[in-house]
Amino acid sequence: MNNNENKKNEIHLDVYGDRSELHLEDRIMVYKEGFQNAETQRRYELINSTLSAGFLERKIELLEDENFERLSDENKKLLRDLVDGITSEVGRALVGVAFLQLAIKAIVPDQSIRLHKGTTRRGSFSWVDGISMRTIDSSYITPFLRQYGLLNVNKYGVFMTRSLAENYPYSKLYKAEMRGPFNEWINIVDALEDNSMPAELSLSYLLALLKNRSDAFQNKADEAVALVANHKKDTFERIEKMLIQFFNETGYSARAFEVVMHGFMQALQDLHLLGDYQLVPMSQMRSANKKHGNIGDIELKDGHVIVESWDAKYGKPYLRDELEELDDKILASPGVKIAGFVVDREPDRRDEIMRRVKEIASISGVDINILSFKEWISWQIDRCVPSQLNSIGYHWLLAVVESFGQKRGDIAPIDEPCEAWIDDLIAILK
């Protein structure tokens, strides 16, 4: 292949007097300059009227009902890395414009989010298919983000950052000097444009991430962590009772149950009571299945091999189908020595269940157990000496509160909005 052919296949942007041509690996996108056409004006009006009618406000109200399991791990990572790119100095403008672009795509999927300028007025640069993102941002997006304390941005909007205003389509070839997570932002733009990222669900996911890192939330999380210190001398039994009360009374009890269980194992690891085993970070959302490579919600590994696994089952004492699923997972993970289920109440141990437990254990060589929550706690305490019990209780409570407070992102990455859980923890801790 000669040099001319190499250049032809290389991603590049050709700029002409009346248009720009973005040459991607598999297609060429042509963006004409000129006044907005009638179809673009219609899309622009729909975006504005939808936002004016409370689209974002409804999103935040319904956030706790969203199911982010439908969002791919790749898309979650892109959005999480974008938010993690925020520092005290940089990153906020790029997160703000990404939020704006997600909202646009959620409302009008066929609107290009590479074209950030569009008008019908003479004397101003415009793309025929472009919309004024600056106007949408200053009218709706920035006021919303500031009102809910989600992102500390200039009150006049993120497009006060002049580097976002160059007359070129947003792409990897956008050459304005950008500070912050540029690669993450532009990868999100590409993913939205090629339909590999679902806009509306991703918007909710970004909203959840921002909500969990907002100043208001962090202040509540700090308050909850500070309150834990008041319980340093509580008995283990007292801590256990508090946490049982928490997961039974809070919203989305099944997820809270998982976090409480994982928090207990975090406490044992913090106190170096797991021996050579290492606790596997908590799965984001409920992803304990073969697709994600998980066996259960709480897993211990020896090196790279999962050796112990427990699946949290809140409100589900009858586990016949789950036993069959566990059998399949064990076949795919030959290093497992102990596996089972933990139920918040007394589990159903009828004869057919226990016969199947023995069959799977006999064939696989794995110690299979179905335990109540209190039985599981007692099982794990056998790793310890009695004098350590109260210390374990304190560290357990601290691990749970810090997990929900987004302070243990490495071991406990929780994607869901955590404010309601933190409020309930504060009420119990006081």
C-alpha positions in Angstrom: 0.0 0.0 0.0 1.5 3.4 -1.0 1.6 6.5 1.1 -1.4 8.0 -0.7 -3.5 4.9 0.1 -2.4 5.0 3.7 -3.4 8.6 4.1 -6.8 7.9 2.4 -7.6 5.2 5.0 -6.4 7.2 8.0 -9.0 9.0 10.1 -9.0 12.6 9.0 -11.1 15.7 8.6 -11.3 17.6 5.3 -12.4 21.2 5.6 -13.9 22.9 2.6 -15.5 26.3 2.0 -19.0 25.0 2.5 -18.6 21.8 4.4 -16.5 19.5 6.6 -15.9 15.8 5.8 -15.1 13.5 8.7 -13.4 10.4 7.4 -13.8 7.5 9.8 -12.6 4.0 9.5 -15.8 2.7 8.0 -17.7 5.8 6.6 -17.5 9.4 5.7 -19.7 12.0 7.5 -20.5 15.2 5.6 -21.4 18.2 7.6 -22.7 21.2 5.5 -22.3 24.7 6.7 -25.3 27.1 6.5 -28.6 28.0 8.1 -30.4 25.3 10.0 -32.8 23.4 7.8 -36.5 22.9 8.7 -35.9 19.4 10.0 -33.1 20.6 12.3 -35.2 23.4 13.6 -38.0 20.9 14.4 -35.5 18.7 16.4 -34.1 21.8 18.1 -37.6 22.9 19.2 -38.4 19.4 20.4 -35.3 19.3 22.6 -36.1 22.7 24.1 -39.7 22.0 24.8 -38.9 18.6 26.3 -36.3 20.0 28.6 -38.6 22.9 29.5 -41.3 20.4 30.4 -39.1 18.8 33.2 -37.4 15.9 31.4 -34.3 16.1 33.6 -36.3 16.6 36.8 -38.3 13.4 36.1 -35.1 11.6 35.4 -33.7 12.4 38.8 -37.0 11.5 40.6 -37.1 8.1 39.0 -33.4 7.4 39.3 -33.7 4.8 42.0 -36.0 2.7 39.8 -33.4 2.4 36.9 -31.9 -0.9 36.0 -28.3 -0.3 35.0 -27.7 -4.0 34.4 -28.8 -3.4 30.8 -25.8 -1.0 30.3 -22.6 -2.8 29.2 -19.5 -2.9 31.3 -17.7 -0.9 28.6 -20.2 1.9 28.6 -20.2 2.0 32.4 -16.5 2.2 32.5 -16.5 5.1 29.9 -18.9 7.1 32.0 -17.2 6.3 35.3 -13.8 7.2 33.9 -15.2 10.5 32.7 -16.5 11.4 36.1 -13.3 10.2 37.8 -11.5 12.6 35.5 -12.9 15.6 37.5 -10.4 17.3 39.7 -10.6 20.7 41.5 -9.1 22.3 38.5 -10.3 20.4 35.4 -12.9 18.1 33.9 -16.2 19.7 34.9 -16.8 21.3 31.5 -16.3 18.1 29.6 -18.6 16.2 32.0 -21.2 19.0 31.6 -21.1 18.9 27.8 -21.3 15.0 27.9 -24.4 15.3 30.1 -25.8 17.8 27.5 -25.1 15.5 24.6 -26.6 12.5 26.3 -29.8 14.5 27.0 -30.0 15.6 23.4 -29.6 12.0 22.1 -32.1 10.7 24.7 -34.7 13.2 23.4 -33.9 13.2 19.7 -31.7 10.2 18.7 -31.2 11.3 15.1 -29.7 14.7 16.1 -25.9 14.8 15.6 -24.0 15.7 18.8 -20.8 16.5 16.9 -22.4 19.7 15.5 -22.6 22.2 18.4 -23.5 25.3 16.4 -26.7 26.0 14.5 -28.8 29.2 13.8 -31.0 30.9 11.3 -29.3 34.3 11.9 -26.9 35.9 9.5 -23.4 36.6 10.6 -23.0 33.6 12.8 -21.3 30.3 12.0 -23.8 27.4 11.6 -24.1 23.9 10.4 -27.2 23.0 8.4 -27.8 20.0 10.8 -26.3 21.7 13.9 -28.0 23.1 17.0 -26.9 25.7 19.5 -25.6 23.5 22.3 -24.5 26.7 24.1 -28.1 27.9 24.3 -29.5 24.6 25.4 -26.8 24.3 28.1 -27.2 27.8 29.5 -31.0 27.5 29.5 -31.5 24.0 30.9 -28.4 21.8 31.5 -26.2 24.0 33.7 -29.2 25.4 35.8 -30.3 21.8 36.4 -26.8 20.6 37.4 -26.3 23.6 39.7 -29.7 23.4 41.3 -29.2 19.8 42.3 -25.6 20.3 43.3 -24.4 17.7 40.8 -21.6 19.6 39.1 -20.0 22.9 40.1 -19.8 24.7 36.8 -19.9 28.4 35.7 -23.4 29.7 36.1 -23.3 30.9 32.5 -22.7 27.4 31.2 -19.9 25.0 30.2 -19.4 26.7 26.9 -17.7 29.6 28.7 -14.8 27.2 28.2 -13.8 28.7 24.8 -12.0 25.5 23.7 -15.5 23.9 23.2 -16.6 26.5 20.8 -14.2 25.9 17.8 -15.9 25.6 14.4 -15.1 22.0 13.9 -17.2 18.9 14.6 -16.5 17.1 17.9 -14.3 14.1 17.1 -10.9 12.6 17.9 -9.5 15.2 15.5 -10.9 18.2 17.5 -7.7 20.0 18.1 -8.6 22.7 20.6 -6.6 22.5 23.8 -8.7 20.6 26.3 -8.0 20.0 29.9 -9.5 17.0 31.6 -10.8 13.6 30.4 -10.8 14.4 26.7 -10.4 10.8 25.5 -13.2 9.6 27.7 -15.5 12.4 26.5 -14.8 11.9 22.8 -15.2 8.1 23.1 -18.6 8.7 24.6 -19.5 11.0 21.6 -18.3 8.3 19.2 -20.3 5.6 21.1 -23.5 7.7 21.0 -23.1 8.5 17.3 -22.6 4.9 16.3 -25.4 3.7 18.6 -23.3 1.5 20.8 -24.2 3.5 23.9 -28.0 3.8 24.8 -28.4 7.5 25.4 -31.3 7.6 27.9 -30.0 4.8 30.2 -26.5 6.2 30.0 -27.8 9.7 30.9 -29.4 8.2 34.0 -26.2 6.3 34.9 -24.2 9.5 34.6 -26.8 11.3 36.7 -26.4 8.6 39.4 -22.6 8.9 39.3 -22.8 12.7 39.7 -25.4 12.4 42.5 -23.1 10.0 44.4 -20.2 12.5 44.2 -22.1 15.7 44.9 -21.0 17.9 47.8 -24.4 17.4 49.5 -24.0 13.7 49.3 -20.4 13.7 50.5 -21.4 15.9 53.5 -24.1 13.3 54.4 -21.6 10.4 53.9 -19.0 12.2 56.1 -21.7 12.7 58.8 -22.6 9.0 58.7 -18.9 7.9 59.0 -18.4 10.3 61.9 -21.4 8.8 63.7 -19.9 5.3 63.4 -17.2 6.4 65.9 -20.0 6.7 68.6 -20.4 2.9 68.3 -16.8 1.9 68.8 -17.6 0.3 72.1 -20.8 -1.4 71.1 -21.0 -5.2 71.3 -20.9 -7.3 68.2 -24.5 -8.4 68.9 -25.6 -4.7 69.0 -23.9 -4.0 65.6 -25.4 -7.1 64.1 -28.9 -6.0 65.2 -28.5 -2.5 63.8 -27.4 -3.8 60.4 -30.3 -6.3 60.3 -32.7 -3.5 61.1 -31.1 -1.5 58.3 -31.4 -3.9 55.5 -34.9 -4.9 56.5 -36.2 -1.4 56.7 -34.4 0.5 54.0 -35.4 0.7 50.3 -34.1 -2.0 47.8 -33.4 -4.3 50.7 -31.9 -7.0 48.4 -29.0 -4.8 47.4 -28.5 -3.5 51.0 -28.4 -7.1 52.1 -25.5 -7.8 49.6 -23.6 -4.8 50.8 -24.0 -5.7 54.5 -22.7 -9.2 53.8 -19.8 -7.9 51.7 -19.1 -5.3 54.4 -18.7 -8.1 56.9 -16.0 -9.7 54.8 -14.4 -6.3 54.2 -14.1 -6.1 58.0 -12.4 -9.5 58.2 -10.0 -8.5 55.5 -9.3 -5.1 57.2 -8.4 -7.0 60.3 -6.2 -9.5 58.4 -8.5 -12.4 59.4 -8.8 -14.0 56.0 -5.5 -15.7 56.0 -4.1 -16.1 52.5 -7.4 -15.4 50.9 -8.4 -12.1 49.3 -11.9 -10.6 49.1 -13.1 -10.0 45.5 -14.5 -6.5 44.9 -18.2 -6.3 45.0 -20.0 -6.6 41.7 -21.6 -3.5 40.3 -25.3 -4.0 40.5 -26.5 -7.6 40.6 -24.2 -9.3 38.2 -23.4 -12.7 39.9 -23.7 -14.7 36.8 -21.7 -16.6 34.2 -21.6 -13.5 31.9 -19.6 -11.6 34.4 -17.5 -14.6 35.6 -19.0 -14.4 39.1 -20.2 -17.4 41.1 -21.8 -15.4 43.9 -22.0 -11.9 45.5 -19.3 -12.5 48.0 -16.2 -14.3 46.8 -12.8 -15.1 48.2 -9.8 -16.0 46.0 -6.5 -17.7 46.6 -4.3 -16.0 44.0 -6.4 -15.9 40.9 -8.7 -18.8 41.8 -12.1 -18.4 43.5 -12.2 -20.8 46.4 -15.2 -19.6 48.4 -18.4 -18.1 47.2 -21.7 -17.0 48.7 -24.8 -15.7 47.0 -27.1 -13.3 48.9 -30.8 -14.1 48.6 -33.0 -11.6 50.3 -36.6 -12.6 50.6 -36.1 -15.9 48.7 -35.9 -18.9 51.0 -36.7 -21.5 48.3 -33.6 -22.0 46.1 -34.2 -25.1 43.9 -33.5 -23.2 40.6 -30.6 -21.4 42.1 -29.0 -24.7 43.0 -29.0 -25.8 39.4 -27.4 -22.5 38.3 -24.8 -23.0 41.0 -24.0 -26.4 39.7 -23.3 -24.9 36.2 -21.1 -22.2 37.7 -19.1 -24.7 39.8 -18.3 -26.7 36.6 -16.8 -23.5 35.1 -14.8 -22.8 38.3 -13.0 -25.9 39.3 -11.0 -24.2 42.1 -14.1 -23.6 44.3 -14.0 -25.4 47.7 -17.0 -23.8 49.5 -20.1 -22.3 47.9 -23.7 -21.6 48.9 -26.5 -19.2 49.6 -27.3 -16.9 52.4 -31.0 -16.0 53.1 -32.1 -13.1 55.3 -34.5 -15.5 57.1 -34.7 -19.2 57.8 -34.1 -20.9 54.4 -36.3 -23.7 53.0 -34.5 -26.9 53.6 -37.2 -29.4 52.5 -36.0 -32.9 51.6 -35.8 -32.3 47.8 -33.5 -29.3 48.4 -31.1 -31.0 50.7 -31.0 -34.1 48.5 -29.9 -31.9 45.6 -27.3 -30.1 47.8 -25.8 -33.5 48.6 -25.8 -34.6 45.0 -24.0 -31.5 43.8 -21.5 -31.7 46.7 -20.8 -35.4 46.0 -20.2 -34.9 42.3 -18.3 -31.7 42.4 -16.4 -32.2 45.7 -17.5 -28.7 46.8 -18.9 -28.0 50.2 -22.4 -26.7 49.4 -24.4 -24.8 52.1 -27.7 -23.0 52.4 -27.6 -20.8 55.5 -29.6 -18.1 57.2 -27.9 -14.7 57.6 -27.1 -15.4 61.3 -25.8 -18.9 60.5 -23.5 -17.4 57.9 -22.2 -14.8 60.3 -21.5 -17.6 62.8 -19.8 -19.6 60.1 -17.5 -16.7 59.2 -16.7 -15.9 62.9 -15.2 -19.3 63.3 -12.2 -17.8 61.5 -11.6 -15.6 64.5 -11.0 -15.7 68.2 -13.8 -14.6 70.6 -11.8 -11.6 71.9 -11.8 -10.1 68.4 -15.6 -10.1 68.1 -16.4 -6.5 69.1 -13.6 -5.1 67.0 -15.0 -7.0 64.0 -18.4 -5.5 64.7 -17.1 -2.0 64.7 -15.1 -2.5 61.5 -18.1 -4.2 59.9 -20.3 -1.1 60.6 -17.6 1.2 59.3 -17.2 -0.9 56.1 -20.9 -0.8 55.4 -21.2 3.0 56.0 -18.1 3.8 54.0 -19.3 1.5 51.1 -22.6 3.3 50.8 -20.7 6.6 51.3 -18.7 5.9 48.1 -15.5 5.9 50.1 -14.4 2.3 49.2 -14.6 2.5 45.4 -11.9 -0.1 44.8 -13.5 -2.9 47.0 -17.1 -1.7 46.9 -18.1 0.1 43.7 -21.8 0.9 44.1 -23.4 2.5 41.0 -26.9 3.1 42.4 -27.8 6.4 44.0 -26.9 5.9 47.7 -28.4 9.0 49.3 -31.5 7.2 50.6 -29.4 4.4 52.1 -27.1 6.9 53.8 -30.1 8.7 55.2 -31.4 5.5 56.7 -28.0 4.6 58.1 -27.8 8.1 59.8 -31.2 7.6 61.4 -30.1 4.2 62.8 -26.7 5.5 63.9 -28.0 8.5 65.8 
